[in-house]
Amino acid sequence: MAVLIETSLGDIVVDLYTEERPKCSINFLKLCKLKYYNYSLFHTVQRSFLAQAGDPTGTGAGGESVWGVLKGEQYRYFEMEAIPRLKHLKMGTLSMVNNGSGTHGSQFLLTLGESVDYLDSVHTVFGEVAEGEDVLMKINEAYCDQDGRPYQDIRIYHTVVLEDPFDDPEGFKLPERSPSPPMVIADSNRIGAEEDIDDYKGLSEDQIKQLITDRESKANAQILEMVGDIPDADAKPPENVLFVCKLNPVTTSEDLEIIFSRFGAIISCEVICDQKSGDSLQYAFIEFENEDDCEKAYFKMDNVLIDDRRIHVDFSQSLAKVKGLHKRKMSQMEEPDCTTPNDGLVATKREKPSGEKYKMVVDDESEGGEKRRDKGKEDRSHRSERGHRHQRGREEKSSRRHRSRSRSRDRSSKHSQHKHRRSRSRSRDRHYRSKR
């Protein structure tokens, strides 16, 4: 009445309810004796819910009862036993899987949680796990894909019937030996059940820490690439640039260039300043032509006293130049260039955000450099002058309109006075004529 199931994660012992579920128990026991379950997969694992196995094809659509194995396809399934009603109350409950038509074949499931009410009256409970709860916990913690298939195979290697109270059915014959592993195991594109996926096996503690640090750095770089901070997760800072900090505010770029130039030719040396105030931020970047010269300066100049300050020198970790070059290449790929045939000069017009004027960048290919001409100030001065002229014109028009209205009012007033005088003179003439 007990069966030992040897799996890739450990051994499980199950006790069967032979009195309550005789038909399910006979089916399971005889299939185990026939080694039918050997090398079959736990093809579906749902965390804290169930683990399903018993299909030799590993797809969840195969399997047959012991009577189907012995008598043929017409006996592939048998009717499920519903009375007495047994529930899935505890972890490790063993049930025969309903194939959807109220019948069972060879597939079975083990519950990985307690009080799994959804399975009651759907699948037939016929046993429970007596030993091997730790193995169930390992199965429960397996990483699975969206279909519930574990990424690393969990297989049943062997089944051993510890006690069998039932007689063997007609035509039953014990196999002489356990079957060999099927070729499907070798052809599987999944991680094998016996493959070691422990990346830290055989490594020292320092090596494990270094491996974890490298993985975290790679993950952080990928995040920075996604948000657009760096052009590529594999981008590395230049090895010929030094970062110098703890500078005295009075130290200038020219001072540093003179001091560091004794180690080799310098391409650029810049003390970073505040954009608004222009004050030194007390750190700088120095780019050498040769990486060896850069390395010499790193070893010789760290903790050296400059302008009463002991500076700190390190290799630059900034990707600003790499990012700038990447953006420039992308903009050149996306935006068409306007080429003029004058002396090999290439004029590139790049659109700026709203509120700014175009900036004309002229590259001299013959000299290998760049000549830039900024028209922004001139454009702003022209725009300001046009605005002033427009304002003056509006004021002059308003003044002329006011004077015109004043003159019209004056003319109308004089005209009315003149009419009044003429009417008075006419009335006097009529008065005198009447008296005569």
Protein Blocks (a to p, Z undefined) as FASTA:
>chain_A
ZZcdddfkbccdddddfklmmmlmmmmmmmmmnommgoiacfbccehibccehifnlnop
gccdfklmmnojklmpccddfbdcdddfbghiacdddehlopackbccddfbehilklgo
kbccfbdcfbhplmmmmmmmpccdfkopafbdcddfbdcdfbdcbdcdehiacdfbdcdd
dfklmmpcbdcfklccbfkgoiafklmmmmmmmmmmmmmmmmmmmnopambfkbccdfkb
ccdehiafklcfklmmmmmmmnoccfbdcddddfklopaehiacdddfblklmmmmmmmm
gopaeehiacdddddfbfklmmmmmmmmmmmmmpccdddfehhiacddddddehiacddd
dddfknopacdddfklmmmmmmmmmmmmmmmmmmmmmmmmmmmmmmmmmmmmmmmmmmmm
mmmmmmmmmmmmmmZZ
